[in-house]
Amino acid sequence: MGHSTTRRNVLRGTVATAALAATAAAPTGAAHAVPRGGAGPSIGILLYDGYSLLDPTGPAEVLSRLPDATVTMIAERRGAVRTDTGDVAVLAERSIVEVDQLDVLLVPGAGNRGTVAAMTNEVLLRWIRQIHRHTQWTTSVCTGSIVLAAAGLLDGRRVTTYWASAEYLQSTFDVTYLPQRYVRSGKIITAAGVSAGVDMALYLASLIADDDTAKAIQLAVEYDPQPPFDSGHASDASPQLKRRALELLAASQV
């Protein structure tokens, strides 16, 4: 019989072998992200129609590596929830009525359609407010900060958001926008657009665990950004490039 190329085979012989062997020896029952009642944090990521794919999944990749952490995708209803492009769906294993307490709440961002729908959905906003009362950390990525603001959680705070939404956020709500990758204000941490959620999640990992654990997670997922272009910050972009970026986003969304 041929040798299957699995992740375990590829990493065998490295320092990861012991951890992988322990994982393989664990019971193989239903693998749902259900709070286990252990020492690790319960982390809930809210999904809603039209979110941007990396906003929830980037932080989930990082935070799920925290020792004993439980990461659960949550939506208004259980089931597949589609992204802003409509091409990909992520499974929400819990509905909001099934979750009444979390250690960490993360609200992702979306395109215009998804953001507007979420920030005007009183059912979601009420749930966010309820969960926030007991969280250790409440976080957002991209325009998820607008949803938090609509829920009334950002009044008087310093925050960040997607660069193209900054003027709207600051002019509509009682916030001070900072053009940073992530901003902490009390127990609320907001991240800038899309990819900034990974940076925020690593920072959050350092707060939940410690710097060494966060650094080890960064190495584990080999997060060492070396993009081919230096065009990722709006302050360095020309008006033409900003316009083109927003055109591409609009054209890709449904």
N, C-alpha and C positions, 0 to 999 in steps of 0.2 A: 504494500500500500504506500502511496506517495506521501511525502512529508508535507503536512499542511503548513503554510506560512501564516502563523498567527502572531498577534502582538507578543504573546508569551514566548514563542520560539525566537522571535527577533531579539528580544531583550535578554534571553537566557544567557547566563554567564556574566552578566553585569551585576552591579550592586542592587538592581531592582528585582533580582530573582527571588529573594526571600519574601518581599512584599507580595509579589505575584503568586508565589506558592501559597501564601496564607490566604489570598483571595480565592484561589482555586479550591482550597479546602473548605471554604465557607459553604453553608447550606445553599441549595439552589432553588429555593421556593420562589414565590411571586416577588419580583424585584421592583415593586412600586415604591416611589419616594414618599413613604409614610413616616411621620415623626416616630423615632424609635425610643424616645424617652431616655436617651443616653446623655453623656456630658456635653456633646457637641451642639452647636447652634442649629435651630430650625430656621431655614432660609426659604422664603416664599417669593417667587417671581410671578408677577401678574402679567398675563397675556390678554390682549384684546385685539379685535380685528384690525389689521393694517399696521401692526408694529413692525419695526425694522429688525431684521433677523439677528444681527450681531448684538443688538442692545440687550436681549435677555441671555443669549447663548454664550457670548463672550464671558460675562461675569459668572455664568453657571459653570463654565469650564474651570475657572479659577476657584470659585468658592466651594465647589464639590470636592476639591482636594484637601480642604481643611479637615483635620482629624475629627472623626465622628460626626461631621456635618451632614445634615439632611437638606437637600435642595429639591423643592417641589414646584412644578409649574401649575399655576392656578388661573382660572378664568371664570367668567360669569357662569358658564356651563362647562362641564367636562367635555373633552373631545379635542379634535384638531382645530387649531386656530391659525389662520393664514396671515402671512406677512403682507407688507405694503405692495410688493410686486405680484402677489397672488401665486407665485411659483412654488413656494415652500410653506409647509405647515408644521407646527410643533404641537405635541400632544399635551393638553392640560389634564393632569390626572386628578385634580381636585377642583370642585366648584367653590366659589366664595362662601356659599352657605355652609360648607363643610370645614371651613378654616376660620377660627375665631381668635387665634393668638399665634404670633410668630416672634422669633428673636430678631430677624432681619426681613424687611420688606424691600423689594426692588420693583420699581415701576419703569418700564422701558419707554422709549419714544417711538414715534411713528411719523408717517407723512401727514399732510394736512388733514386728509379724510379721517384717518385713525385718531389723530390727536384731538380734533374737534369733537368727534363722537365720544371719546373717552372723557374729555373735560366737561362734557354736558350730560354725562350719564350719572344721574344722581345715585343710582344703585351702587355703581363702582366707587363713587366719591364717598358715599356713606361708609362703605366697607373699608376703604383706605383710612378714613378718619378713625374708625373703630380699631383697626389693627395697629395704627400708629400710637395709640394710647399706651400700648404695652410693649412696643418694640424696644430693643436696645439700639437698633440702627434702622432708620428709614432712608432709602436711597432712590436715586433715579438716574437714568441715562438719557441723554439727548433731550427731546421735548417731553420726556417723562416729568421734567421739572414743572412744565406748564400744567400737567395733570395734578401734581402735588399742590401747585399754587391754587388751582381751581378748587381743590379740596380744603383750602384755607390753612395749609400747613407751613407756608413760606413767608407769611407776613412779617416784615421787618428784618428779613434774613438776607445774607449775602449768598448768592447762588451762581451757578453757571448753567448753560444750556447749549443747544445747537447754535452755531454762530449766526445763521440766518433768522433765528427766532428770538435773538437777544433783545432787539428793539421792542418787539411785541410783548415779551415777558415783562420787561422793565416798565413799559408804559401802561400796561394793563393791571399789574399787580404791585403790591407794596414790597418790592424787592430791590436789591442792588446787584446788578450783573457784574461778574468778574470773568474776564476772558481767560480762564484757566482750565486745565484738563479736568480737575475736580476741585470742589470747594466743600469744606466741612463747616457747618454752622450748628453747634450743639450736637444732637444725635442725628441730624440730617446731613447726608452727603449727596451732592448733586454732581453729575459728570457732564462733560461737554458731549459733542456728537459721537454716536455710534462706537467707534473704536476706543474712545476715551473710557468706556465702561470697563475695559480690561485694566487700565491703569487704576481706576477707582476701586475695582475689586481687589487688586493687589494691596492697595492702601488699606482697604477694609480688612483684608486678611491679617495685616500686621496689627490692626487694632483688636481684632477678635483673638488672635493667637499671639504672635510676636514677630519681630522683623525677620528673624532667622527662618521661621516657618514660611513667611511670605516670600522671602528670597528663594527658598527651596521650591516653592510652588512655581515661581517664575521660571526657574531652571527646568523644572519637571515638564512644563508646557513649552519650553524653549521660546519664551517671549523675549526676543532680542531684535526689535524693529530696525530694519535697515532698508527703508523704502527706496525705490529707484529715483524718486523725485522728492524735492523739498517743497512741496506745495500743500501741506496738510493743515496749515494754520491760516485762518482768514486774514489776519493782520498783514501777512506777506503776499496776499493774492491780489491780482489786478481786478478791476471791475469786470473785465471780459472773462476772466477765469471764474469768478464768482457766478456770473450769469450762466456760463456754460455748465458749471456744476449743478445749479438749480434746474437747468433745462434737462440735464440727464436724469436727475432725480424724478422730475415730473413725468418724463417720458417713460420711466420704468415702473411707475406706480399705477395701480388699477383703482 
